[in-house]
Amino acid sequence: MAQVKPARARPGALLVGLALLAAVMIAGLLGGAADIAPWQVVLQVADWLPLVSVDSGLAPVEQGLLYELRLPRVLLAAVVGGLLAMAGAGYQGVFRNPLADPYLLGAAAGAGLTTTVAVVLLPDSAPSTPVAAFVGAVGGVFLAYGLGSAAGRNGGTATLVLAGVAVTSFLTAVQTFVQQLGVEELRRVYSWILGDVGGGWEQVRLVLPYAAVAAAVLMVHGRMLDVLAVGDEEAGALGVRAARVRFVVLLAASLATAAAVAVSGLIGFVGIVVPHVVRRLAGGSYRSVLPLSLIGGATFLVLADLLARTVIAPAELPIGVVTMFVGAPFFVAVLRMTRGTAT
């Protein structure tokens, strides 16, 4: 029977990741049309901390700009990026498939469809959109996995990806049809489809409870995902109920995806890019991959949003366009590396 070595904690990697995230978030607060000195931004951030009082030298208008516009945008990008990256890592652990990703498995498309239905048919029900997105995300993943399992035994890499693409295409087509039923909501829906993290404090407060639950559940199951990696029989011999672990992680990853999609729209490839980079740098144990994916996803999306705001300033690129520019070639590279395992 295979022995499962306990994963070693990597506090050094976590500290480096947190420091990089803090630096990128400060850079995100600096990005914008208004020119504010970096040292003033740092002092203002310090002044927001509990039990700290410093004078940043900023005028009230500049303080309001930072607090009401830039800070919630940076925080929302960090939360959404962390959720999508953790969800991708969770899906990859459940399916033991390096190409599993919220966008490719149909989770994002399913969440997008049900959220669009909520936006078009129930425009005043913003608090219920994460619930609708969760139902769609779970449905999309189960549909893709069911099709992949039926078409190819054990849901191999190529089969699962093709099933996910098929499900995503179908759900996207249905979503487009639903959009036509509410023409007055088209602009809002199209903006949402391309990704947007400028929803303000309302969206931050909306996503935080779902993010906390999903992240906590995934973190707790990191060791069990390591055990599942050696096989179901070995996991059972070690007292791990493989089916139960997969079901719980699948629900948590789908909740993370749904919460992210509900407040930011369809932002692709975060869930495949970040976990792969984390594994390259810190090893394959999920006890390290999950927390580092949370930090790495937050860093990646804050940086992507900063680029989206500055590349063609004063205009903005949709953040989903930036992640696709990075993610599409990355996905091709990963596909080439894993083609030998396709069934």
Secondary structure, DSSP 4 states (H G I P E B T S, - for coil): ----PPPPP-HHHHHHHHHHHHHHHHHHHH-SSS---HHHHHHHHHHHSTT--------HHHHHHIIIIIHHHHHHHHHHHHHHHHHHHHHHHHHT-TT--TTTTTHHHHHHHHHHHHHHH-TT-GGGHHHHHHHHHHHHHHHHHHHHHHHSGGG-HHHHHHHHHHHHHHHHHHHHHHHHH-GGGHHHHHHHHT------HHHHHHHHHHHHHHHHHHHHTHHHHHHHTT-HHHHHHTT--HHHHHHHHHHHHHHHHHHHHHHH----SHHHHHHHHHHHHH-S-HHHHHHHHHHHHHHHHHHHHHHHHHTTTTS---HHHHHHHHHHHHHHHHHHHHGGG--
